[in-house]
């Protein structure tokens, strides 16, 4: 700044007022300062300015799996809205590890981010409560954290599980396998709850052997499907609690010589972009991913402006997207 002031023939204070727009400066002086800045290639110290203003114009985003297309699509809409409002986004991938999540949470606080968008690795409220104690604005996405009053944007996962299973029942399937997600995340349990409700309302007994634990990755869907199809009375349809596991299920069925959907119908959950391009295209439950990201970012921006407002909980609906991976069950002649 001293070099700029010397080149422009003004005081360092005048240069500061031009850069930070803290006081009016005459057009003639402003022009001289800006010309000197351009000639010298001067870049203001963004960190120092942020510390003075107590605002960094950055948002932290914590995700459990940035490679999962569902989270990638949500993150893209978050970045777009943040950019429109002059904010940069720092992405932290936890790999579903609570310890890594805690380290990233501490790092974002140290970086003085203005707020955090949080997809928790599990149902632990510890990290979010710690952020609230530090008066850090937080919005939780896709996770219902028990006993924590915090802004959140959720999907009606139970409704989605119900729609998926009803669809298969309407296609005359009665033995319907379910590949769940991790036991410590609420969306998985809620989707299984919807599956069980659909069976109950149609008078179909719940068979626990048809429910197999997965982890939301391709490989677990593949393994779970091979397990289900090895049963003495295998299912004629499978509801996988996310699209990645459903695609793994399709691969396993083909490897075993079965045709999808003629021999086995498969429904996924999320409606990631890949779901419409696999062969056969995947029947799935659509989550409003773009709306989730936009709404969560808007809620965080509002929370950053008014930290005393009551917490809000927004629940978004799901919808069935029928494609080629489901068909009416073939009956034996």
PyMOL commands that set and color helices and strands:
alter all, ss='L'
color gray80, all
select helices_A, chain A and resi 2-8+12-20+27-40+46-53+69-84+98-110+126-133+157-170+186-201+208-210+218-229+243-255+273-276+289-305
alter helices_A, ss='H'
color red, helices_A
select strands_A, chain A and resi 58-63+88-93+115-118+138-141+151-155+176-180+211-213+237-240+265-270+283-286+313-316+319-321
alter strands_A, ss='S'
color yellow, strands_A
deselect
rebuild
show_as cartoon
